[in-house]
Amino acid sequence: MNRNKQLEKLKNTPQYDICIIGGGATGAGIALDATLRGLNVLLVEKQDFAAQTSSKSTKLIHGGVRYLEQAVKKLDWEQYKMVRKALKERSILLQNAPHLTRPLALLTPCFSLIESVYYAIGLKMYEWIAGSKNIEASQWLSKKKALSLIPELKKERLHSAVLYYDGQLDDARYCLALIQTAEQKGATVINHIQALKFGKNEDNGRLKSVWLKDLLHQTEYHISAKVFVNATGPFADHIRKLANPKLKPRIKVSRGAHIVLPQQYLQGNTAILVPKTDDGRVIFMIPWQDHLLVGTTDEADTLSETPDLEPAEKTYLIDYVNRYLATKVSEDAVTAGFAGQRPLLEAQLHTALDAETKSLVRDHEVEIDRRSRLVSIMGGKWTTYRLMAKDTVDVIFENILKKESPACQTDTQVLFGGVHYIFDDWQHLCKHYAISPASAQHLMRKYGTLASSVLALSHDDNSLLAPLVEGHPFIKAEVVYVVQEEMACSVDDVLIRRLGLGLRDAKAAAQARSFVTQILKQIIG
């Protein structure tokens, strides 16, 4: 993808069928779905693709063990259906981007026989709901087997454990792969461009156009579209107000914080699920990209474009690490940390009277404002992004375009970099290029079948095969590649979202900044 070419497409397209505001998982999913169904699509994002919530998740693809527990305790059929749908979606996410996802084993420590029976039954039910889409059978483990699987666990008080399976993803790059696939199929996609205001029909107030501002070049564009979709997650109320100032707020945000630790504290490939904290939360300790990811918190928050990890959150998470792992962790051991904001949908009772709401599943809604006809998709989570996109495009065809919708194709669409992907091809990369096995494997997991394209940049400059930072698998060629081919426009675009180095080791990312800045200046000025 080339940003200048996308801007050229924008200038030369008199009208789009659909303009999507928001380049996170949901907006990216809608762009791909709508493009595959034959619509001419424009996607715009004020910051970078996946800059907010979509790159700050716990990196899990899951049906929601906690939702299942609530469904059983409260006999809540809607919660049960949500778990069932999410487990089906889990298998689709794993299937469609094999380079960016993997099955993940999770161990739940138990401290009594009653606890072990309770969690064993619950996770068997989780497995049963998944049916043929189940990853692998859950199992009860004795204390001895649990410690052999995770020797880093504290032995004291441990009675036994239950092992089950969910999925893991590289969230920022999964979002990027959706956008790359949509662009490959014909969509126009642009980051760092802001929706300033809407143009409306004078007689009925319906949206007909939008003024956009390219934040890199300070250039404005006036674009027409038949449908406008608000997929801005926590910021949905802002776009709703731009379209119709009379609409009442629908979104509240909760805050999820994470810390990252060196791999030495939890080696191997098995994660730990802490099923209940003192304040009723769930915490995960997950092997993630040669590090240990710990999260998440869940607190009401004030909307912000720059949520940062708070000292109290770091202390809270470290306390739980020290309760479960034998080697004591200090705050100095934390290599990085991040916080994201989840969009929580307020009860439908608070919806403005002039909004027509299509309730599709419990955790997300597609709303069509009666006056402006803005389509807003609100709520949801990473695992169900594809369902959210499908529901949104279905509603657009039925209620605005007023024509029969072609079938949704995203359940079988393999994403950019995933077609004919074979992880073991990393060995061929080592044979043809002077890189370490760790770097070759890293490239396969980040770029899939495009890994060789990254390495091909070294044909003209062999120094690009050098490590970006010592002690990490990243190479300098990646920086050039993501700026040239993936529309990375800033240091954070490169280090946080395309490479992910900034989310796992803040000091290493700081060391890489000067080289990244140099490449950005050379390529895009």
C-alpha positions as CSV (number, residue, x, y, z in Angstrom):
1,M,0.0,0.0,0.0
2,N,1.2,3.5,-0.9
3,R,-0.4,6.5,0.8
4,N,0.2,8.9,-2.1
5,K,-1.5,6.5,-4.5
6,Q,-4.4,6.2,-2.1
7,L,-4.7,10.0,-1.9
8,E,-4.7,10.1,-5.7
9,K,-7.5,7.6,-5.8
10,L,-9.4,9.7,-3.3
11,K,-9.1,12.8,-5.6
12,N,-10.2,11.0,-8.7
13,T,-13.3,9.2,-7.3
14,P,-16.4,11.4,-7.7
15,Q,-18.5,9.4,-5.2
16,Y,-18.0,6.3,-3.0
17,D,-20.7,3.9,-2.1
18,I,-19.6,3.8,1.5
19,C,-17.2,6.0,3.6
20,I,-16.0,4.4,6.8
21,I,-14.7,6.6,9.5
22,G,-12.3,4.6,11.8
23,G,-9.5,2.3,11.0
24,G,-9.6,-0.1,13.9
25,A,-10.6,-3.8,13.8
26,T,-14.3,-3.0,13.2
27,G,-13.8,-0.3,10.5
28,A,-11.2,-2.6,8.7
29,G,-13.6,-5.5,8.9
30,I,-16.4,-3.4,7.3
31,A,-14.1,-2.2,4.6
32,L,-13.2,-5.7,3.6
33,D,-16.7,-7.1,3.8
34,A,-18.3,-4.2,1.9
35,T,-15.5,-4.4,-0.8
36,L,-16.0,-8.2,-1.2
37,R,-19.7,-7.5,-1.7
38,G,-19.0,-5.2,-4.6
39,L,-19.2,-1.7,-3.0
40,N,-16.8,1.1,-3.7
41,V,-15.3,1.7,-0.3
42,L,-13.3,4.5,1.4
43,L,-11.8,4.0,4.8
44,V,-10.3,7.0,6.7
45,E,-8.5,7.0,10.0
46,K,-7.5,10.1,12.0
47,Q,-4.4,8.5,13.5
48,D,-2.9,5.3,12.3
49,F,-4.6,2.0,11.6
50,A,-5.3,0.2,14.9
51,A,-3.8,3.2,16.8
52,Q,-6.3,3.0,19.7
53,T,-8.2,0.1,21.3
54,S,-7.4,-2.4,18.5
55,S,-3.7,-2.5,19.2
56,K,-4.0,-2.4,23.0
57,S,-5.9,-5.6,23.7
58,T,-4.8,-8.7,25.7
59,K,-4.0,-10.3,22.3
60,L,-6.5,-13.1,22.9
61,I,-9.1,-14.7,20.5
62,H,-11.7,-16.2,22.9
63,G,-15.3,-17.0,23.4
64,G,-15.3,-15.6,26.9
65,V,-15.0,-18.0,29.8
66,R,-16.3,-15.3,32.1
67,Y,-19.4,-14.7,30.0
68,L,-20.1,-18.4,30.1
69,E,-19.8,-18.4,33.9
70,Q,-22.4,-15.5,34.1
71,A,-24.6,-17.3,31.6
72,V,-24.8,-20.3,33.8
73,K,-25.1,-18.5,37.1
74,K,-27.8,-16.2,35.9
75,L,-29.4,-18.6,33.4
76,D,-28.8,-15.9,30.8
77,W,-29.5,-17.3,27.3
78,E,-28.2,-14.2,25.6
79,Q,-24.8,-14.5,27.3
80,Y,-24.7,-18.2,26.2
81,K,-25.4,-17.3,22.6
82,M,-22.7,-14.6,22.7
83,V,-20.2,-17.2,23.8
84,R,-21.3,-19.7,21.1
85,K,-20.9,-17.1,18.4
86,A,-17.6,-15.9,19.7
87,L,-16.2,-19.5,19.7
88,K,-17.3,-19.9,16.1
89,E,-15.6,-16.6,15.3
90,R,-12.4,-17.8,17.1
91,S,-12.0,-20.6,14.6
92,I,-12.4,-18.2,11.6
93,L,-9.8,-15.8,13.0
94,L,-7.3,-18.6,13.4
95,Q,-8.1,-20.0,10.0
96,N,-8.0,-16.7,8.0
97,A,-4.6,-15.4,9.2
98,P,-2.4,-18.4,10.1
99,H,0.7,-16.1,10.2
100,L,-0.8,-13.8,12.8
101,T,-2.6,-16.2,15.1
102,R,-2.0,-19.4,17.0
103,P,-3.8,-21.7,19.4
104,L,-2.8,-20.9,23.0
105,A,-2.9,-23.3,26.0
106,L,-4.1,-21.7,29.2
107,L,-3.7,-23.1,32.7
108,T,-6.0,-22.2,35.6
109,P,-4.4,-22.9,39.0
110,C,-6.8,-24.4,41.6
111,F,-6.3,-24.3,45.3
112,S,-8.9,-26.8,46.5
113,L,-10.7,-29.9,45.2
114,I,-14.0,-27.9,44.9
115,E,-12.3,-25.2,42.8
116,S,-10.7,-27.8,40.5
117,V,-14.1,-29.6,40.0
118,Y,-15.9,-26.3,39.4
119,Y,-13.4,-25.1,36.7
120,A,-13.0,-28.5,35.1
121,I,-16.8,-28.7,34.6
122,G,-17.0,-25.1,33.4
123,L,-14.2,-25.5,30.8
124,K,-15.7,-28.8,29.6
125,M,-18.9,-26.9,28.9
126,Y,-16.9,-24.2,27.1
127,E,-15.4,-27.0,25.0
128,W,-18.8,-28.6,24.4
129,I,-20.2,-25.2,23.1
130,A,-17.3,-24.9,20.7
131,G,-18.2,-28.3,19.3
132,S,-16.3,-29.2,16.1
133,K,-14.6,-25.8,16.3
134,N,-12.9,-26.7,19.6
135,I,-9.1,-26.3,19.5
136,E,-8.1,-29.1,21.8
137,A,-9.7,-31.0,24.7
138,S,-9.4,-29.4,28.2
139,Q,-8.0,-31.6,31.0
140,W,-7.6,-31.7,34.7
141,L,-3.9,-31.7,35.9
142,S,-2.5,-32.9,39.1
143,K,-0.2,-30.6,41.1
144,K,2.8,-32.5,39.8
145,K,1.7,-32.2,36.1
146,A,0.8,-28.5,36.5
147,L,4.3,-27.8,37.8
148,S,6.0,-29.8,35.1
149,L,4.1,-27.8,32.5
150,I,4.8,-24.4,34.3
151,P,7.7,-24.9,36.7
152,E,7.6,-21.1,37.5
153,L,4.3,-21.6,39.4
154,K,4.3,-21.2,43.1
155,K,4.0,-24.6,44.8
156,E,2.5,-23.4,48.0
157,R,-1.3,-24.0,48.4
158,L,-1.5,-25.3,44.8
159,H,-3.9,-28.3,44.7
160,S,-4.2,-28.9,40.9
161,A,-5.0,-27.1,37.7
162,V,-7.2,-27.2,34.6
163,L,-5.8,-26.8,31.1
164,Y,-7.9,-25.4,28.2
165,Y,-7.3,-23.7,24.8
166,D,-8.1,-20.4,23.2
167,G,-6.4,-18.4,20.5
168,Q,-3.8,-15.6,20.4
169,L,-3.3,-12.9,17.7
170,D,-1.0,-10.0,16.8
171,D,-3.8,-7.5,17.0
172,A,-2.3,-4.5,15.3
173,R,-1.0,-6.5,12.3
174,Y,-4.3,-8.5,12.1
175,C,-6.1,-5.1,11.7
176,L,-3.5,-4.1,9.1
177,A,-3.9,-7.4,7.2
178,L,-7.7,-6.7,7.0
179,I,-7.0,-3.2,5.5
180,Q,-4.3,-4.6,3.1
181,T,-6.7,-7.2,1.9
182,A,-9.5,-4.6,1.4
183,E,-7.1,-2.4,-0.5
184,Q,-6.0,-5.3,-2.6
185,K,-9.6,-5.9,-3.5
186,G,-10.2,-2.3,-4.5
187,A,-10.9,-0.2,-1.4
188,T,-9.3,3.2,-0.8
189,V,-7.7,3.3,2.6
190,I,-6.0,6.3,4.2
191,N,-4.5,6.9,7.7
192,H,-3.7,10.3,9.3
193,I,-6.7,11.9,7.7
194,Q,-9.5,13.5,9.8
195,A,-13.2,13.8,9.2
196,L,-13.9,17.5,10.0
197,K,-17.6,17.9,9.2
198,F,-20.4,16.5,7.1
199,G,-22.2,18.0,4.2
200,K,-26.0,17.5,4.4
201,N,-29.0,17.7,2.2
202,E,-30.9,20.9,3.1
203,D,-34.4,19.4,2.8
204,N,-34.0,16.4,5.0
205,G,-30.6,16.7,6.9
206,R,-29.2,13.5,5.4
207,L,-25.5,13.2,5.0
208,K,-24.2,13.5,1.5
209,S,-20.5,14.4,1.9
210,V,-17.6,14.8,4.3
211,W,-14.7,17.3,4.5
212,L,-11.4,15.5,5.3
213,K,-8.1,16.9,6.3
214,D,-4.8,15.2,5.5
215,L,-3.0,15.8,8.8
216,L,0.5,15.2,7.2
217,H,0.2,17.7,4.4
218,Q,-2.6,20.0,5.8
219,T,-4.6,19.4,2.6
220,E,-8.4,19.3,2.6
221,Y,-10.7,17.1,0.5
222,H,-14.5,17.1,0.0
223,I,-15.8,13.6,-0.6
224,S,-19.3,12.4,-1.5
225,A,-20.7,9.0,-0.5
226,K,-24.0,7.2,-0.4
227,V,-23.5,5.9,3.1
228,F,-21.4,7.0,6.0
229,V,-20.3,4.6,8.7
230,N,-19.1,5.6,12.2
231,A,-16.7,2.8,13.4
232,T,-14.6,4.9,15.8
233,G,-15.0,2.7,18.9
234,P,-14.7,4.8,22.1
235,F,-15.0,8.0,20.0
236,A,-18.3,7.0,18.4
237,D,-20.3,9.8,20.1
238,H,-18.1,12.5,18.6
239,I,-18.9,11.4,15.1
240,R,-22.6,10.9,16.0
241,K,-22.7,14.5,17.2
242,L,-21.0,15.8,14.0
243,A,-23.8,14.1,12.1
244,N,-26.7,15.1,14.4
245,P,-26.0,17.4,17.4
246,K,-29.3,16.3,19.0
247,L,-28.2,12.7,19.5
248,K,-27.5,11.7,23.1
249,P,-24.3,9.9,24.1
250,R,-24.3,6.1,23.9
251,I,-20.7,5.2,24.8
252,K,-18.9,4.9,28.1
253,V,-15.3,3.8,28.3
254,S,-13.5,1.3,30.5
255,R,-9.8,1.1,30.9
256,G,-7.7,-2.0,30.4
257,A,-4.0,-1.8,31.4
258,H,-1.2,-4.3,30.7
259,I,2.5,-4.7,31.7
260,V,5.2,-6.6,29.9
261,L,8.0,-8.6,31.6
262,P,11.0,-10.5,30.4
263,Q,10.4,-14.1,29.2
264,Q,12.4,-15.5,32.1
265,Y,9.5,-15.2,34.5
266,L,7.2,-17.5,32.5
267,Q,9.0,-19.6,29.9
268,G,7.4,-22.1,27.6
269,N,4.2,-21.6,25.6
270,T,1.5,-22.0,28.3
271,A,-0.4,-19.0,29.7
272,I,-2.0,-18.6,33.1
273,L,-5.6,-17.6,33.7
274,V,-6.3,-16.1,37.1
275,P,-10.1,-16.7,37.1
276,K,-11.0,-14.4,40.0
277,T,-9.1,-11.5,41.6
278,D,-10.0,-9.9,45.0
279,D,-12.2,-7.4,43.1
280,G,-13.8,-10.0,40.8
281,R,-11.7,-9.5,37.7
282,V,-9.9,-11.9,35.4
283,I,-6.1,-11.6,34.8
284,F,-4.0,-13.4,32.2
285,M,-0.2,-14.0,32.2
286,I,0.6,-14.8,28.6
287,P,3.8,-15.8,26.7
288,W,3.9,-13.1,24.0
289,Q,6.6,-12.4,21.4
290,D,9.5,-13.6,23.6
291,H,8.1,-11.7,26.6
292,L,5.4,-12.1,29.2
293,L,2.2,-10.0,28.9
294,V,0.1,-9.5,32.0
295,G,-3.4,-7.9,32.0
296,T,-5.9,-6.6,32.2
297,T,-7.5,-4.1,34.6
298,D,-11.1,-2.9,34.2
299,E,-12.0,0.5,35.5
300,A,-14.3,3.3,34.3
301,D,-12.3,6.0,32.6
302,T,-12.5,9.4,30.9
303,L,-12.2,9.3,27.1
304,S,-8.6,10.0,26.0
305,E,-6.6,9.7,22.8
306,T,-3.4,9.1,24.9
307,P,-4.3,6.7,27.7
308,D,-1.1,5.8,29.6
309,L,-0.3,3.0,32.1
310,E,-0.8,4.4,35.6
311,P,1.6,3.5,38.5
312,A,-1.2,2.0,40.5
313,E,-2.1,-0.3,37.6
314,K,1.5,-1.5,37.4
315,T,1.6,-2.2,41.1
316,Y,-1.8,-4.0,40.9
317,L,-0.7,-6.3,38.1
318,I,2.7,-7.1,39.6
319,D,1.0,-8.0,42.9
320,Y,-0.9,-10.8,41.1
321,V,2.2,-12.0,39.2
322,N,3.9,-12.4,42.6
323,R,0.9,-14.3,44.0
324,Y,1.2,-16.9,41.3
325,L,4.8,-17.1,40.2
326,A,7.7,-18.3,42.3
327,T,10.3,-15.7,41.3
328,K,9.5,-12.3,42.8
329,V,9.0,-9.5,40.3
330,S,9.8,-5.9,41.0
331,E,8.5,-2.8,39.2
332,D,12.0,-2.3,37.7
333,A,11.5,-5.6,35.8
334,V,8.7,-4.1,33.7
335,T,10.0,-3.6,30.1
336,A,6.9,-1.9,28.8
337,G,3.3,-1.2,29.5
338,F,0.2,0.1,27.8
339,A,-3.5,1.0,28.4
340,G,-6.4,0.9,26.1
341,Q,-10.0,2.0,26.3
342,R,-13.0,-0.3,25.6
343,P,-16.2,1.2,24.1
344,L,-19.1,0.1,26.4
345,L,-22.6,0.6,25.1
346,E,-25.0,2.2,27.4
347,A,-28.4,0.6,27.9
348,Q,-30.8,1.1,25.0
349,L,-33.1,3.1,27.3
350,H,-30.7,6.0,27.0
351,T,-30.9,6.0,23.2
352,A,-32.1,9.3,21.7
353,L,-35.8,9.1,20.6
354,D,-34.9,10.0,17.0
355,A,-32.5,7.0,16.5
356,E,-33.6,3.7,14.9
357,T,-31.5,1.0,16.6
358,K,-30.9,-2.4,15.2
359,S,-30.0,-4.7,18.1
360,L,-28.1,-7.6,16.7
361,V,-26.3,-9.2,19.6
362,R,-25.9,-8.3,23.2
363,D,-22.5,-6.7,23.1
364,H,-22.8,-4.6,19.9
365,E,-25.4,-2.6,18.1
366,V,-25.8,-1.0,14.6
367,E,-27.6,2.3,14.9
368,I,-29.1,4.3,12.0
369,D,-29.8,7.9,12.9
370,R,-33.3,8.7,11.5
371,R,-32.3,12.2,10.5
372,S,-28.8,12.1,9.2
373,R,-28.8,8.3,8.2
374,L,-25.4,8.0,9.8
375,V,-24.7,4.3,10.5
376,S,-22.9,3.8,13.8
377,I,-21.5,0.4,14.9
378,M,-20.9,0.5,18.7
379,G,-19.6,-1.8,21.4
380,G,-18.1,-5.3,20.6
381,K,-14.7,-6.9,21.0
382,W,-11.8,-8.2,18.9
383,T,-13.1,-11.8,18.6
384,T,-16.4,-10.7,17.1
385,Y,-15.1,-7.9,14.8
386,R,-16.2,-9.9,11.7
387,L,-19.7,-10.4,13.0
388,M,-19.9,-6.7,13.7
389,A,-18.8,-5.9,10.2
390,K,-21.2,-8.4,8.7
391,D,-24.1,-7.0,10.7
392,T,-23.2,-3.5,9.7
393,V,-23.0,-4.2,5.9
394,D,-26.3,-6.3,6.1
395,V,-28.1,-3.3,7.7
396,I,-26.6,-0.9,5.0
397,F,-28.0,-3.0,2.1
398,E,-31.4,-3.5,3.7
399,N,-32.1,-0.1,5.2
400,I,-30.1,2.5,3.1
401,L,-29.1,1.0,-0.3
402,K,-32.5,-0.8,-0.3
403,K,-31.3,-3.7,-2.4
404,E,-30.6,-7.3,-1.9
405,S,-27.3,-8.0,-0.3
406,P,-24.7,-10.4,-1.9
407,A,-23.6,-13.1,0.6
408,C,-20.9,-12.2,3.1
409,Q,-17.6,-13.8,2.1
410,T,-15.3,-12.8,5.0
411,D,-15.6,-16.2,6.7
412,T,-13.4,-17.8,4.1
413,Q,-11.2,-14.9,3.0
414,V,-7.6,-15.6,3.8
415,L,-5.9,-12.3,4.7
416,F,-2.9,-10.6,3.1
417,G,0.3,-12.6,3.8
418,G,-1.6,-15.8,4.8
419,V,-2.3,-17.4,1.4
420,H,-0.2,-20.6,1.1
421,Y,1.5,-19.7,4.4
422,I,3.9,-22.4,5.8
423,F,5.7,-21.3,8.9
424,D,8.6,-23.7,8.3
425,D,9.6,-21.6,5.3
426,W,11.7,-19.6,7.7
427,Q,14.4,-22.2,7.1
428,H,14.5,-21.2,3.4
429,L,15.0,-17.6,4.5
430,C,18.0,-18.5,6.6
431,K,19.5,-20.3,3.7
432,H,19.2,-17.4,1.3
433,Y,19.9,-14.5,3.7
434,A,22.4,-14.0,6.5
435,I,19.9,-13.8,9.3
436,S,19.4,-15.8,12.5
437,P,16.7,-18.4,12.9
438,A,15.1,-16.1,15.5
439,S,14.8,-13.3,12.9
440,A,13.6,-15.6,10.2
441,Q,10.8,-17.0,12.4
442,H,9.9,-13.5,13.6
443,L,9.6,-12.3,9.9
444,M,7.3,-15.3,9.1
445,R,5.0,-14.4,12.0
446,K,4.9,-10.7,11.2
447,Y,4.7,-10.7,7.4
448,G,3.7,-14.2,6.4
449,T,4.4,-14.9,2.8
450,L,5.7,-11.4,2.4
451,A,8.7,-12.1,4.6
452,S,10.8,-12.7,1.5
453,S,9.8,-9.2,0.2
454,V,11.2,-7.6,3.4
455,L,14.5,-9.4,3.0
456,A,14.7,-8.6,-0.8
457,L,15.3,-5.0,0.2
458,S,18.8,-6.1,1.3
459,H,19.8,-6.9,-2.3
460,D,20.7,-3.2,-2.8
461,D,21.9,-2.6,0.8
462,N,23.2,-5.6,2.7
463,S,23.3,-3.5,5.9
464,L,19.5,-3.8,6.2
465,L,20.0,-7.4,7.4
466,A,21.6,-6.1,10.6
467,P,19.6,-6.2,13.8
468,L,17.5,-3.0,14.5
469,V,18.4,-3.4,18.2
470,E,20.7,-6.0,19.7
471,G,18.9,-8.7,21.7
472,H,15.7,-8.5,19.5
473,P,14.8,-10.4,16.3
474,F,13.9,-7.2,14.3
475,I,16.1,-6.2,11.4
476,K,16.6,-2.8,9.7
477,A,14.9,-3.9,6.5
478,E,11.6,-4.1,8.3
479,V,11.7,-0.3,8.9
480,V,12.2,0.4,5.2
481,Y,9.5,-2.1,4.2
482,V,6.8,-0.8,6.6
483,V,7.3,2.8,5.5
484,Q,7.4,1.9,1.8
485,E,4.7,-0.8,1.7
486,E,2.5,-0.5,4.8
487,M,1.8,3.3,5.1
488,A,3.8,3.7,8.4
489,C,4.2,7.5,8.6
490,S,5.5,8.2,12.1
491,V,8.0,6.7,14.6
492,D,5.1,5.3,16.6
493,D,3.5,3.8,13.5
494,V,6.7,1.9,12.9
495,L,7.8,0.9,16.4
496,I,4.4,0.4,18.2
497,R,2.0,-0.9,15.5
498,R,3.9,-2.3,12.5
499,L,6.8,-3.9,14.5
500,G,5.4,-4.0,18.0
501,L,8.8,-3.3,19.6
502,G,7.6,-0.4,21.6
503,L,4.9,-2.5,23.3
504,R,7.4,-5.1,24.5
505,D,10.6,-3.2,25.3
506,A,10.4,0.6,25.7
507,K,14.1,1.1,26.1
508,A,14.9,-0.9,23.0
509,A,12.4,1.1,21.0
510,A,14.0,4.3,22.2
511,Q,17.4,3.0,20.9
512,A,15.8,2.4,17.5
513,R,14.1,5.8,17.2
514,S,17.0,7.6,15.4
515,F,17.3,5.0,12.7
516,V,13.5,5.0,12.2
517,T,13.5,8.8,12.0
518,Q,16.3,8.7,9.4
519,I,14.4,6.2,7.2
520,L,11.1,8.2,7.5
521,K,13.0,11.4,6.4
522,Q,14.6,9.6,3.4
523,I,11.3,8.0,2.2
524,I,8.5,10.4,3.0
525,G,10.2,13.5,4.2
